[in-house]
Amino acid sequence: MSDTRAQHEPVTASYPELAGKVAVVTGAARGMGARFSAALAARGVHVVGGDVDEERMAATAREVTAEVAGAGAPGQVVGTRIDVTEPADHEAVAQRALERFGRLDFWVNNAGIFPFALADEITPEQISATLSVNVEGVLYGSQTAARHMGPGSAIVNMSSVSALRVRRGRGAYCTSKAAVAHLTESLAVEFGDKGIRVNSIAPGYIDTEMTRWVKDDPAALRHALDVVPLHRLGSPEEVVGPLLFLLSDSARYVTGHSIAVDGGSRHV
């Protein structure tokens, strides 16, 4: 595997027009959600991070706010609890953003789960939980965002390359991400009437906690490096870049699309 140190360096694109804006990021206590929050705050965006793990979310908010303040960045991160399967929780998070910062410009539906079960072993409980978190959570978050955001605002959902390429043992997950990709298109069509853009990001093999199983399984890692033309795992920073682009004015005529961040992989 090639040296990936350069790929883990912070994204340098600044997008100065983001400063002073306000974003909600779900699933923000750790992983990509925490990285998204830090990258936005570093560019002057105030972030309300929500997570079902309220204690961890509060700690992440403190850490990120202190980090960006030390770097001279004006963005703040405020932590709060959210169960994305509950519509009322989304509304409470939106109200927190409005009360604290007076506006709401961006909503990032990042929360998700990644269950494993062979197709004939998927239980009713597993498929229900997966669709509830991964799909209903996106819908409820987007509905809430659209009620409180106006023209020029943006929603970004987290899909996956698994929306198009199945993985053995991830039938429930792949199904949910295919639904997210299609839901993104539907929301873009309808929310376009309000001037709200809706797009999604579809990561491939990204080196995060959710894909730790790849690095822990030598056979899976060899397979991943073989099917990815760049022959390495992606880094979280390489997902941050597309997020910033989709929220920025550079993407003001981009809606209803899914950006694959997968190193060019064509099968799994």
JOVENDA-V217332 format. One record per residue. N is the residue number from 0. PHI is phi as a letter, one per 40 degrees, with the letter a starting at -180 (999 if undefined). NEAR is the number of other ideal C-beta (glycine too) atoms within 10 Angstrom. Layout:
N|PHI|NEAR  N|PHI|NEAR
This chain:
0|999|11  1|c|11  2|c|7  3|b|15  4|d|8  5|c|9  6|c|16  7|c|11  8|c|10  9|d|12  10|c|19  11|c|6  12|d|13  13|c|13  14|f|19  15|d|10  16|c|14  17|c|21  18|d|14  19|g|14  20|c|24  21|b|24  22|b|29  23|b|29  24|b|28  25|c|30  26|g|27  27|c|33  28|c|24  29|a|17  30|g|18  31|c|24  32|c|24  33|c|24  34|c|23  35|d|29  36|c|31  37|c|25  38|c|25  39|c|30  40|c|25  41|c|21  42|b|23  43|g|19  44|c|29  45|c|23  46|b|31  47|b|29  48|c|31  49|b|31  50|a|27  51|c|18  52|c|15  53|c|14  54|c|11  55|c|15  56|c|26  57|c|17  58|c|14  59|c|22  60|c|24  61|c|13  62|c|14  63|c|25  64|c|21  65|c|11  66|c|14  67|c|24  68|c|13  69|c|8  70|c|10  71|g|7  72|c|18  73|c|14  74|c|25  75|b|19  76|b|27  77|b|21  78|c|25  79|a|20  80|c|16  81|a|27  82|b|16  83|c|26  84|c|19  85|b|15  86|d|15  87|c|11  88|c|21  89|c|27  90|c|15  91|c|15  92|c|26  93|c|21  94|c|14  95|c|18  96|c|24  97|c|14  98|c|9  99|c|13  100|b|19  101|g|9  102|a|14  103|a|24  104|b|22  105|b|25  106|b|32  107|b|29  108|c|29  109|b|29  110|d|25  111|a|26  112|b|16  113|b|17  114|c|19  115|b|15  116|a|16  117|c|10  118|d|11  119|c|6  120|b|10  121|c|18  122|c|11  123|d|7  124|c|9  125|c|17  126|c|16  127|c|13  128|c|16  129|c|25  130|c|16  131|c|17  132|c|21  133|c|28  134|b|21  135|c|18  136|c|29  137|c|29  138|c|19  139|c|22  140|c|27  141|c|24  142|c|14  143|c|22  144|d|26  145|c|19  146|c|12  147|b|17  148|b|23  149|b|12  150|d|8  151|g|12  152|c|24  153|a|26  154|b|27  155|b|27  156|b|28  157|b|25  158|c|29  159|a|30  160|c|22  161|c|22  162|c|22  163|b|17  164|b|16  165|c|16  166|b|14  167|d|10  168|g|15  169|b|22  170|d|22  171|c|23  172|c|23  173|d|21  174|c|19  175|c|29  176|c|27  177|c|17  178|c|19  179|c|24  180|c|18  181|c|15  182|c|20  183|d|28  184|c|15  185|c|13  186|c|25  187|c|20  188|c|12  189|c|12  190|c|22  191|c|13  192|c|8  193|c|13  194|g|14  195|b|22  196|c|25  197|b|29  198|b|25  199|b|29  200|b|26  201|b|25  202|c|24  203|b|23  204|c|24  205|b|21  206|c|19  207|b|17  208|d|10  209|c|16  210|b|19  211|d|10  212|c|12  213|c|19  214|c|14  215|c|9  216|b|12  217|d|9  218|c|8  219|c|15  220|c|16  221|c|12  222|c|14  223|c|22  224|c|17  225|c|10  226|c|18  227|c|19  228|d|10  229|c|14  230|f|13  231|a|16  232|c|23  233|c|22  234|b|18  235|d|19  236|c|18  237|c|19  238|c|23  239|d|22  240|d|16  241|c|20  242|c|26  243|d|21  244|c|19  245|c|23  246|c|28  247|c|20  248|c|13  249|c|13  250|b|19  251|c|12  252|b|7  253|b|15  254|a|21  255|g|16  256|b|17  257|b|21  258|c|20  259|c|18  260|b|20  261|b|22  262|g|21  263|g|11  264|c|18  265|b|11  266|a|8  267|b|19
